[in-house]
């Protein structure tokens, strides 16, 4: 009988989503997370296309909609705070057809709440070493505990520790897109209410927004820069790099940068993609950003994580737990979808950070005029069309009857699972 225990590294989005589906298919998941609890806060993110279907199949779509940011407008301002253009928030985010925008921390909480009764969570710990054997993976944790699992899945992000342990240094797999990003909580000193204010300058953009129900605001910074070596855990150094990149910036940028110094949730990283020839090695596989991170510029990292978790668990179940078959089928189904969504990033970056004052002038003028000119609204709609095509560029099967792993479950377990089954005709839009 196959060992159906699975260790998942990472408790953000892909990890808990994978745990949910693995449990539904009869596996026994354990999630290990370096943080001491579910990470709250973070930035706003979008769930689109096939990922909406995945959340619906989890009975979590309504919970996600209830936590929506309810953003209303995005306003572009100059260095003096003068309004240059006002856009609908969905246009700013390229959303259409029921896409959901919510905070990363809210989605992480929703997924954790849906899995905590059926999944073992090991918070405040991490994988120290992995040793693969013919019939399992021996894992030693930072805490000193050693356990053996049938499979190990890395769902631990762009700088995946699991990937480093199994595939080596990350350098060959990270494709830097020539920009960096920083995000943190800040006082809502502008009194924003579901509004976003954006200040573009040549080579760098700063913005701040406040979402529904949040008395604080978020500050975000994007800037062009080469790959820069830094310690991912040294936030003091990261804050210095950010301050240097925005030296001389005007508008509200100095006030926002001052708030960054004491922000408890400061995040800084390169805008990069993960590109790998293979997402698994023996019994260890990768999912989400660890395998095919599309970068924040794509707007599709969360959707890829949700769909990837669904497909990986489903293909393992369809293969009756045979990882050699399940991993290969997962990659075959997911790779075209991942590549289609990664392709969005570079074009999106051109509109997020512009290289000259002339480009900024042209963009803001077009955004101001398009709603008023004949055919202008169709032009606006095309901005979201490309994102929508990529977000729906996969047909996700119904795995509800996959494999024989349920054979040892009780009748009540089977009845509960059957109650959540989705008809085979329920497939992602193409």
C-alpha positions, 0 to 999 in steps of 0.5 A: 500500500502506498504511503499517502502522507504528504509534507507541504512546505509553506502555509500561504496560498498554494500550501493550504489549497494543496492540503485541502485537495489532498485531504479530499482525495484521501491523502494525509497532508502536513503543512510546515510553516516558518512563521509562527501563525498564518501571515496576516496583512500583505497586499491586494491580489486577484483571483481570476478565470480557472482559479475562480472555479477552483475556489467555487469547487472548494465552497470558498468563493463566497467567502472570498467575495465577502472579503473583497477589497471593494476598491472604487477608483484609482487616481494618478497624480503628479509630484504636486498631488494634482489629479492627472486621471481617474480610473475605475478600480477594475480597469486599474487591476485589469479585472473582468467577469467576476474576478475577485480582489482581496487581501493576501492575508484574508485569502490565507486565513480563509484557506487555513480555516477550511483546512485546519481541522483536517490538516496537521500544521507545524507553525514556527518550524522549517525543513532542515534537510531531506533524504529521499529513499525508494519508499519515502522522504526522511525529513529533519526539521529545524526543531530537531524532529525527524519524520518520514513522508511519502511525498514532499511538496514545496509551496514556499514561494519565489525563494523556495527553501525546498527547491534549494534543498533538492535542486540547488542554488536558485540562480539558474531558475530566477529570471529577473525582470529588471524591477523591484517591489516593496510593500508595507502598511502605513497610516491612512494620512490621506483619508482614503476610502477604497481609493488608490492614489498612484504617482508615476515618475520616470523609472519608479512608481509609488502608490497608496491605497486603503481597502474596505474595512481597513483603517490603515493604508498600504504603500507600494513602490515599484522601481527599475533596477538591475538584480541586486544581491541582498539578504532576504531576511535583512529588512534594514538593508532592504529599506535602505535600498528602497530609500535610495531608489526613491531619493528626491521623490516628491508627492507623499513619497517621503511620508510613506517612506518614513512609515516604512521604517516601523512597518511590521509587515515590510516586504521587499523583493525583485520582480522575478519569475521562476523558470524551470525545466522540471518541477519535480525530482523523485518524490519531491515536487514544487507548486505555485511560485516555487515552481512557476512564479509569474511575478507580481507584474503578471497579476496571476501568481495567486490564480496559478497557485490555486489552480496548480494545487488543484491539478497536482492533488488531482493528478496524484489521486488519478495516479492512485498515489504514484508520484512518477505518473502524477507529477508528470501529468501535473506538469503536462497539464499546468505548464502551458497555463503557467507559461501563458500567464508568465507572458503577461508580466513584461507587457504589464510592467511597461504600464506600471513603471515608465521610463520617461516623462513623455511616456507618463504624459501620454499614458495619463492623457490616454487614460483620461480621454479613452472613456470619452472618445468613440470606441474608447471603452472597447479599447479599455476592455481590451486591456483586460482581454489578454489577462482573461485569456491567460487566466482561462487558458486551461481546462481543469478536469473533475477529479472527484472520482480519481484513484482508489485512495479512498478505499480505506475511508469510512462510509461517512467519509465517502458520503461527505466527500460525495456531497462536495463532488462537482459534476464532470461537465463543470469545467473552466471557461476557455 
